[in-house]
Amino acid sequence: GASAAAAVAVRPGQSGKAIVCTLLPSGSSHLRWDVDSRRFAGQDTTVVSPAFSLDLPGFGPQSFKVVVHSATTRSNRGGTGFRIAKGRGRVELKCDAQLPHSPRHGDAEEEFEVVLDKPDGSRLGVDLSKHEGEPWCVSGITGGLIQQWNHEHPERAVAIGDRLMEANGIRNTAVLVKQECTKSGVLRLKLQRPSLHAPGLHISFGVGCGAAPPLAMRGPVLHRFTVQTCCGLPRSDEEFDFLATVDKVSKKVSIHIEVATAVTRT
């Protein structure tokens, strides 16, 4: 049988601020963080949980936080924060450590090439996400030229989690790489697939009130923290209305995350 996600050990913290963890019958770990709803009505652009420890297969206990970002809004005064966003935002699970890729026996992660003919007005059809010091990462495939490429080249299909290393010979400068992808004409992309030995996790997100997980958890997202330190939902599914789920008694919003190892069951 497959090993399930290891139980989450919660660091001791101040009363009422800890992440609560339960092990579900499926073997997944369920995290719950109860947040004072007033934090989603103020000027803050981020709300961050206390640190807690999650046991990652192959890496042992690692420090994590839950990070909630306010939705970006357009305002005449350029305002940001949860008040301007009317309590809406997105949730991420963040690993505090920069994990090594840890390929076995010195195996290097290989790059593969995607060559596209990009007419004017066409779209690649990928969502790209990025964190400081890391290359662009494919976080969603939404049709367009990449989906067509995947259909025609299944042996070199682009997948969620792949890193975009180069575009038309440009690399190491994320802004220029992304800018190159917007141009029409021949587009040569070099992508890197995460090591197969890196532990993959299935991560789901939800927002509700009270201890029970919401019936409609979003996800799961397949994620490797060796590739990107933060995991969130695809852009099309990431926004939550936190103020719509406030518990009337406690005045708190419960943020739920489920984590399971992505392994083949035998």
C-alpha positions in Angstrom: 0.0 0.0 0.0 1.0 3.6 -0.3 2.2 5.7 2.6 -0.2 8.5 3.5 0.8 12.0 4.4 2.6 12.1 7.7 0.8 13.7 10.6 1.4 17.3 11.1 3.1 18.3 14.3 2.1 21.7 15.5 4.6 23.9 17.3 3.5 25.2 20.7 2.1 28.7 20.3 0.0 31.2 22.0 -3.4 30.1 23.0 -6.0 30.3 20.2 -3.4 30.9 17.5 -2.1 27.4 16.8 -2.8 25.5 13.6 -5.2 22.6 14.5 -4.4 19.3 12.8 -6.4 16.1 12.5 -5.6 12.9 10.6 -8.4 12.0 8.3 -9.6 8.4 7.6 -8.1 8.7 4.1 -4.6 9.3 5.6 -4.6 13.0 4.6 -3.7 15.6 7.1 -6.3 18.3 7.7 -5.1 21.7 8.9 -7.4 24.4 10.3 -6.5 27.9 11.2 -9.2 30.1 12.9 -8.6 33.8 12.1 -10.2 36.8 13.7 -12.5 38.2 10.9 -11.4 41.7 11.7 -8.1 40.9 10.0 -9.9 40.6 6.7 -11.6 44.0 7.1 -8.5 46.2 7.6 -5.7 47.7 5.7 -3.4 44.6 5.7 -2.5 43.1 2.4 -1.3 39.8 4.0 -2.3 37.7 7.0 0.2 35.1 8.1 -0.3 32.2 10.5 2.0 31.1 13.3 4.7 28.6 12.1 4.0 24.9 12.4 5.9 21.8 11.4 4.9 19.4 8.6 6.8 16.2 8.1 7.7 15.9 4.4 8.6 12.5 3.0 12.4 12.3 2.5 13.0 15.6 4.2 11.6 15.3 7.8 9.9 18.0 9.7 9.9 21.4 8.0 8.5 24.8 9.1 5.4 26.0 7.3 3.0 28.9 7.5 -0.4 29.7 6.0 -0.3 33.0 4.1 -3.5 34.9 3.0 -3.1 37.6 0.4 -5.8 40.3 -0.3 -7.3 40.2 -3.8 -5.8 42.8 -6.1 -8.3 45.5 -7.0 -8.4 48.6 -9.2 -8.9 51.8 -7.3 -8.7 55.4 -8.3 -6.5 56.0 -5.3 -4.5 52.9 -5.8 -5.6 51.4 -2.5 -4.7 47.8 -1.5 -5.5 45.5 1.4 -8.5 43.5 2.5 -10.8 46.5 3.2 -10.4 47.7 -0.4 -10.8 44.1 -1.6 -14.0 43.7 0.5 -12.6 40.8 2.4 -11.6 38.8 -0.7 -8.3 37.1 -1.2 -6.3 33.9 -1.8 -4.6 31.3 0.4 -1.1 29.8 0.1 0.7 27.1 2.1 4.4 28.3 2.4 7.4 26.2 3.3 9.9 28.4 5.2 12.9 26.4 4.0 14.4 26.3 0.5 14.5 22.5 0.0 17.3 20.9 -2.1 16.0 19.1 -5.2 17.8 16.0 -3.8 18.1 14.0 -7.1 19.5 10.5 -6.4 22.8 9.3 -7.6 23.7 12.7 -9.0 21.0 12.6 -11.7 20.5 16.1 -13.1 17.1 17.5 -13.9 16.9 17.6 -17.7 15.5 20.4 -19.7 13.2 19.8 -22.7 12.3 22.2 -25.6 8.9 23.3 -26.8 8.9 25.1 -30.2 5.7 27.1 -31.1 4.7 29.2 -34.1 2.8 32.1 -32.3 0.6 34.1 -34.6 -0.5 37.7 -33.7 -3.3 37.7 -31.1 -2.8 34.0 -30.1 -2.3 33.0 -26.5 0.0 30.5 -24.9 -2.7 29.2 -22.6 -0.6 28.9 -19.4 -0.8 30.4 -16.0 2.7 31.3 -14.6 3.5 31.9 -11.0 6.7 33.0 -9.4 8.4 33.5 -6.1 11.5 35.5 -5.4 14.7 33.9 -6.6 12.9 31.2 -8.5 12.1 30.8 -12.2 8.5 30.9 -13.6 6.5 27.9 -12.8 3.5 26.5 -14.8 0.6 26.7 -12.4 -2.2 26.1 -14.9 -2.9 25.1 -18.5 -5.9 26.9 -20.0 -6.0 25.9 -23.6 -4.3 27.8 -26.4 -1.0 26.9 -28.1 0.4 24.9 -25.2 -2.7 22.6 -25.0 -2.4 22.1 -28.8 1.4 21.3 -28.4 0.5 18.7 -25.6 -2.0 17.0 -27.9 0.5 16.8 -30.8 3.7 16.0 -28.6 2.6 13.8 -25.7 6.2 12.7 -25.2 7.1 16.3 -24.4 3.9 17.6 -23.0 4.0 20.7 -20.7 2.7 19.9 -17.2 1.8 21.8 -14.1 4.9 22.2 -12.0 7.3 22.5 -14.9 9.7 25.4 -14.7 10.1 27.9 -17.6 13.9 28.3 -17.8 14.4 30.0 -21.2 12.5 31.7 -24.0 14.3 32.3 -27.3 17.7 32.1 -25.7 16.8 34.5 -22.8 17.2 33.0 -19.3 18.0 34.0 -15.7 15.9 37.2 -16.0 12.3 36.4 -15.3 10.8 39.7 -16.5 12.5 39.3 -19.9 11.6 35.6 -20.2 8.0 36.4 -19.7 8.2 39.4 -22.0 9.6 37.2 -24.8 6.6 34.9 -24.4 4.2 37.7 -25.4 5.9 38.2 -28.8 4.6 36.7 -32.0 6.6 34.5 -34.3 8.7 31.4 -33.5 8.9 30.8 -29.8 11.5 28.4 -28.4 10.9 27.5 -24.8 13.1 25.4 -22.5 11.4 23.9 -19.5 12.6 21.8 -16.7 10.6 19.0 -15.1 11.0 18.5 -11.3 12.9 15.4 -10.2 10.8 12.3 -10.0 12.4 11.7 -6.6 11.0 15.0 -5.1 8.0 14.3 -2.9 4.7 15.3 -4.5 1.8 16.4 -2.4 -1.9 16.8 -3.2 -3.1 20.0 -1.5 -6.7 21.3 -1.2 -8.0 24.6 0.2 -11.3 25.7 1.7 -12.8 28.5 3.8 -15.7 28.0 6.2 -16.8 28.5 9.8 -16.2 25.9 12.5 -14.2 22.8 12.8 -15.7 20.7 10.0 -14.0 21.0 6.6 -16.2 22.8 3.9 -18.0 20.4 1.7 -16.6 22.1 -1.4 -12.8 22.0 -0.8 -11.0 23.4 -3.9 -8.3 21.3 -5.5 -6.3 19.2 -5.1 -3.2 20.9 -6.5 -0.2 18.6 -7.2 2.8 20.5 -5.7 6.4 19.9 -4.9 8.0 22.2 -2.4 11.4 21.4 -3.8 10.3 23.3 -6.9 8.4 26.2 -5.3 8.2 27.2 -1.7 4.5 28.4 -1.9 1.5 26.4 -3.0 -1.8 28.0 -4.0 -4.8 27.3 -6.2 -4.9 28.1 -10.0 -5.7 31.8 -10.7 -9.2 30.9 -12.0 -10.1 29.2 -8.7 -8.1 31.0 -6.0 -10.3 33.8 -4.7 -12.3 33.4 -1.5 -14.8 35.7 0.2 -13.6 35.5 3.8 -16.2 37.8 5.2 -19.0 35.6 3.8 -18.0 32.7 6.1 -17.6 34.4 9.5 -18.8 32.3 12.5 -21.5 34.4 14.2 -20.5 33.3 17.7 -16.7 33.4 17.6 -16.4 36.1 14.9 -13.7 33.9 13.3 -13.1 32.6 9.8 -11.8 29.0 9.5 -9.2 28.3 6.8 -8.9 24.7 5.9 -6.0 22.9 4.1 -5.8 19.2 3.4 -2.4 17.6 2.5 -1.8 14.1 1.2 1.2 12.5 -0.4 0.8 12.0 -4.1 1.9 8.4 -4.5 0.7 5.5 -6.6 -1.4 3.0 -4.6 -0.6 -0.6 -5.0 
